[in-house]
Every structure is written in structure tokens, then in C-alpha cells.
Amino acid sequence: MSLRMSLRTHARMHERLRLHAGARASASVSAGARTGLRALLAALLALALAACGDAATNATPAQPAADAPNAADAATRAPAPVPDRTVLVMGDSLSAGYGLQLEEGWVALTADRIAEAHPRWRVVNASISGETTAGGAARIGAALERHTPDIVVIELGGNDGLRGLSLQQTRDNLEAMIRAAQAADARVLLVGMRIPPNYGPDYTAGFEANFRELAEQYGTAFLPFLLEPIAMDDTAFQSDRIHPTAEAQPALRDHVWPVLEPMLQIP
């Protein structure tokens, strides 16, 4: 009995020792695992912080949109002026743009230039193909009332000359137009014309003199001959040999401009 009890006692002690050692080993393993996990988390946190630091260092600063409108500038930018001055053109086919598109004639080209250089002005083209000074004199009153122009450009007389109408009648009609325009407080640009010597030298000279003398008498601006820059160039005219081509219109605009432009200056 004593031997068996001793053996059992020894076995129980050995089992207790084994369990105790296992528990210590498990505790050691668990502690090691926890220590390793903490180290791993610390390393990941360090990597995350380093990545954030690199991103902050390498990030491109936000730039304002280069084309974004400046609200202050937009608020202070002056609006485009509204035209409140009028140039009224009363002419014949040379100003009406016979045989051309509406935008091709010298009057339309002049209107475009005025819109750029003098935006407070507008151009009204009341020219009619075939018009004579008699027709212009009959129409000017209504045109002045309707458009209240500040400047009136009178380009008429060519058809009078081609038909051999009375020089005195032509003069009287032009004078009536000038007087009507000035009575309406409009300044006048009188555009002269010349004709071939078909009706003899006296008629030709008298026709040309009408324009010059009226301009002097009434103190108007004066352009002696509308077609002067192209008159000797056969290629500048349409097949009828009377009306300028579209290609010639800029030259007419540039010919009129030095006389008209000073009149557009607003004090």
C-alpha cells in the first residue's frame, strides 16, 4: 500500500508540475503575442503617419482658377455705351450699295468702323438707288424728324448730272437739304461728284462748282469727289462702268473717313 500510494502521489505531483509548466508557457506565449501585436500596431501607425507627412509635403497647393472672373472687377467694369448720336446718310446708288450685299457697301463698312472707334454713334443709311437731289429734298424733312441726326451726310447729284438736269435746280435742291439739316441742329458733310464731259465743259464745270460753293456758303464739311481713289481704275467698277465693286468699297470708306471722323468727336 505504501508503495502504491507513493507512486500515485508521485504521479499527481508530476501532473501538477506539467500543468503548471503548460500554464506558464501559455501565459508566456500570450504575453509574447500581445507584445508582438503592440509592436505591429505601432509600426503600422508610424507608417501611416509617415505617409500622411509625405502626402502633405508632396501635395500641390490649390491654385485659384486663372480664368475665374474677379467679382470686384466685374462690378466696376463700365458697361458698353449705348449709341445716342446718329449719322444719317442720304445718297443714291453709290451709297445704297447697288449690286452689293448690304454689309459690303462703304456706308456699312463705315458704320462698322464707327461702332468700334466711336460706340456712342450709330449710322442710318437712308440712301436709295436712282435718287436725285429733288427726291432727297422731298424726303429729308421726314428723315430728320424720324432719326433726329447729329450729322447728315448728303451724297446726291450724280443722277442729276447723268440726266443733264438743270444746274440751278440741282443747286437749289442741295441747298434746301443743307438748310433743313442745319435748322434741325445737325452738322452736314456734303459729298461732291464729278461727271463725264458729255454735256460740254460749261455744264461739267458748273456741276462740280455747285458742291464746292454750297459747302463754302453754308460752312459744311466737304469731300469734293467720292470716287476719287478709284476713278481711274477700270477694274474697280461693275460691268455697268458706273457702280464700284465690293472690292473697291474699303477704299471709299477710307476716303470719307478723314473728313467724317473729326465730326464724331464728342466734347
C-alpha positions in Angstrom: 0.0 0.0 0.0 2.7 2.4 0.8 4.4 1.8 -2.5 1.2 2.3 -4.5 0.4 5.4 -2.6 3.9 6.7 -3.2 3.5 6.0 -6.9 0.1 7.7 -7.0 1.4 10.7 -5.1 4.4 11.0 -7.4 2.1 10.8 -10.4 -0.1 13.6 -9.1 2.8 15.8 -8.3 4.2 15.2 -11.8 0.8 16.1 -13.4 0.6 19.3 -11.3 4.1 20.3 -12.4 3.2 19.6 -16.1 0.1 21.7 -15.9 1.9 24.5 -14.1 4.6 24.5 -16.7 2.0 24.5 -19.5 0.2 27.4 -17.9 3.4 29.3 -17.7 4.2 28.5 -21.3 0.7 29.6 -22.4 1.0 32.8 -20.4 4.4 33.4 -21.9 3.1 32.8 -25.4 0.0 35.0 -24.8 2.2 37.8 -23.4 4.6 37.4 -26.4 1.7 37.6 -28.8 0.4 40.7 -27.2 3.8 42.3 -27.3 4.1 41.4 -31.0 0.7 42.8 -31.8 1.5 46.0 -30.0 4.7 46.3 -31.9 2.9 45.6 -35.2 0.3 48.3 -34.5 3.0 50.8 -33.5 4.8 50.1 -36.8 1.6 50.5 -38.9 0.8 53.7 -37.1 4.3 55.0 -37.8 3.9 54.1 -41.5 0.5 55.8 -41.7 1.9 59.0 -40.1 4.9 59.0 -42.4 2.6 58.5 -45.4 0.4 61.5 -44.3 3.5 63.6 -43.9 4.7 62.7 -47.4 1.3 63.5 -48.9 1.2 66.8 -47.2 4.8 67.6 -48.4 4.2 66.5 -52.0 0.7 67.8 -52.4 0.4 70.7 -54.9 -1.2 73.7 -53.3 -4.6 74.5 -54.7 -4.4 77.3 -57.3 -7.2 79.8 -58.0 -8.7 79.3 -61.4 -6.8 81.6 -63.8 -9.9 82.4 -65.8 -12.2 82.9 -62.9 -13.8 86.3 -63.2 -12.9 88.8 -60.5 -16.2 89.9 -58.9 -14.8 93.2 -57.9 -13.5 93.9 -61.5 -16.9 92.8 -62.9 -18.7 95.1 -60.6 -16.5 98.1 -61.5 -16.3 97.4 -65.3 -18.1 100.1 -67.2 -20.9 98.9 -69.4 -20.7 99.4 -73.1 -22.0 102.8 -74.1 -25.4 102.8 -75.7 -25.4 104.8 -79.0 -27.1 108.1 -78.5 -25.8 110.0 -81.6 -26.8 109.4 -85.2 -25.2 109.8 -88.6 -27.8 110.0 -91.3 -26.6 109.2 -94.8 -28.8 110.4 -97.7 -27.4 109.3 -101.0 -28.1 107.5 -104.3 -27.0 104.0 -105.5 -23.3 104.8 -104.7 -24.2 104.9 -101.0 -27.1 102.4 -101.2 -24.6 99.7 -102.3 -26.1 98.9 -105.7 -25.1 95.3 -106.8 -23.6 94.5 -103.4 -24.6 92.7 -100.3 -25.9 95.0 -97.5 -22.7 94.7 -95.4 -20.3 95.3 -98.3 -21.0 99.0 -99.2 -18.8 101.8 -98.0 -21.6 103.1 -95.7 -21.9 99.7 -93.9 -18.1 99.5 -93.6 -18.0 103.0 -92.2 -20.7 102.0 -89.7 -18.6 99.1 -88.6 -15.6 101.3 -88.0 -17.7 103.9 -86.1 -19.1 101.1 -83.9 -15.5 100.2 -82.9 -13.9 103.7 -82.6 -16.9 105.7 -81.5 -19.5 103.4 -79.9 -21.8 106.2 -78.9 -22.7 106.7 -82.6 -24.9 104.8 -85.0 -25.4 105.1 -88.7 -28.7 105.2 -90.5 -28.4 104.7 -94.3 -31.4 106.3 -96.0 -29.9 106.1 -99.5 -32.0 105.0 -102.4 -30.7 103.8 -105.8 -31.7 106.2 -108.6 -32.3 109.1 -106.2 -31.9 112.6 -107.4 -31.5 115.8 -105.4 -35.2 116.5 -105.9 -36.0 113.2 -104.2 -33.6 113.9 -101.4 -35.1 117.4 -100.8 -38.6 115.9 -100.7 -37.6 113.2 -98.2 -35.2 115.0 -95.8 -37.9 116.6 -93.6 -39.4 113.2 -92.6 -35.9 111.6 -92.2 -34.8 114.4 -89.9 -38.0 114.0 -87.8 -37.7 110.3 -87.6 -34.0 109.9 -86.9 -33.1 113.2 -85.2 -29.5 113.0 -86.6 -26.5 114.9 -85.3 -24.7 114.6 -88.6 -26.2 114.4 -92.1 -24.1 113.1 -95.0 -25.5 114.3 -98.3 -24.3 112.3 -101.3 -26.6 113.2 -104.1 -26.4 114.9 -107.5 -24.8 112.2 -109.6 -28.1 111.2 -111.2 -28.9 114.8 -111.9 -25.7 115.2 -113.8 -26.1 111.9 -115.8 -29.6 113.1 -116.9 -28.4 116.6 -117.7 -30.9 118.2 -115.3 -30.8 122.0 -114.6 -27.7 123.0 -112.7 -29.7 125.6 -110.8 -32.3 123.0 -109.9 -29.7 120.7 -108.6 -28.1 123.6 -106.6 -31.5 124.6 -105.1 -32.3 121.1 -104.0 -28.9 120.6 -102.3 -29.3 124.0 -100.7 -32.7 123.0 -99.3 -31.3 119.8 -97.8 -28.4 121.7 -96.2 -30.6 124.3 -94.7 -33.1 121.8 -93.4 -30.4 119.7 -91.7 -28.8 122.8 -90.1 -32.2 124.0 -88.9 -32.5 120.7 -87.1 -29.1 121.3 -85.4 -27.3 118.7 -87.5 -23.9 119.2 -89.0 -23.6 118.5 -92.7 -21.0 116.6 -94.7 -21.5 117.4 -98.4 -20.1 114.8 -100.7 -19.3 116.0 -104.2 -19.5 114.3 -107.5 -18.0 114.8 -111.0 -19.4 113.7 -114.3 -18.0 112.9 -117.8 -18.0 115.9 -120.2 -21.0 114.6 -122.2 -22.9 117.9 -121.8 -20.0 120.1 -122.6 -17.3 121.8 -120.5 -19.5 124.5 -119.1 -22.1 122.1 -117.7 -19.3 119.8 -116.3 -17.5 122.7 -114.6 -20.8 124.2 -113.2 -21.9 120.8 -111.9 -18.7 120.4 -109.9 -18.8 124.0 -108.7 -22.2 123.6 -107.2 -20.9 121.4 -104.4 -17.8 123.5 -103.6 -19.7 126.8 -103.5 -22.5 125.4 -101.3 -20.0 123.9 -98.8 -18.3 127.3 -98.6 -21.6 129.2 -98.3 -23.0 127.1 -95.5 -19.8 126.1 -93.8 -20.3 122.4 -94.2 -17.6 119.7 -94.1 -16.8 118.8 -97.7 -15.5 115.9 -99.7 -15.0 117.1 -103.3 -15.3 113.7 -105.1 -16.5 110.4 -103.6 -14.9 108.2 -106.3 -11.6 109.9 -106.4 -9.4 107.0 -105.1 -10.8 104.5 -107.8 -12.0 106.8 -110.7 -9.1 105.8 -112.9 -9.2 102.1 -112.2 -11.4 100.2 -114.6 -11.3 97.1 -112.5 -12.9 98.9 -109.5 -16.2 99.1 -111.3 -19.0 96.7 -112.1 -19.9 95.8 -115.7 -22.1 99.0 -116.0 -18.9 101.1 -115.6 -20.8 103.3 -113.0 -21.1 101.4 -109.7 -18.0 100.3 -107.8 -17.3 96.7 -106.9 -17.3 95.2 -103.4 -13.5 95.1 -103.5 -13.5 98.9 -104.1 -15.7 99.8 -101.1 -13.0 99.8 -98.4 -11.2 102.5 -100.5 -14.3 104.7 -100.5 -14.7 104.2 -96.8 -11.1 105.2 -96.2 -11.5 108.2 -98.4 -14.6 109.5 -96.5 -13.2 108.7 -93.1 -10.7 111.6 -92.6 -13.4 114.1 -93.2 -16.2 112.3 -91.2 -14.2 111.1 -88.2 -13.4 114.5 -86.8 -17.1 115.3 -86.8 -17.7 112.3 -84.4 -15.6 113.8 -81.6 -17.9 114.4 -78.7 -16.8 117.1 -76.3 
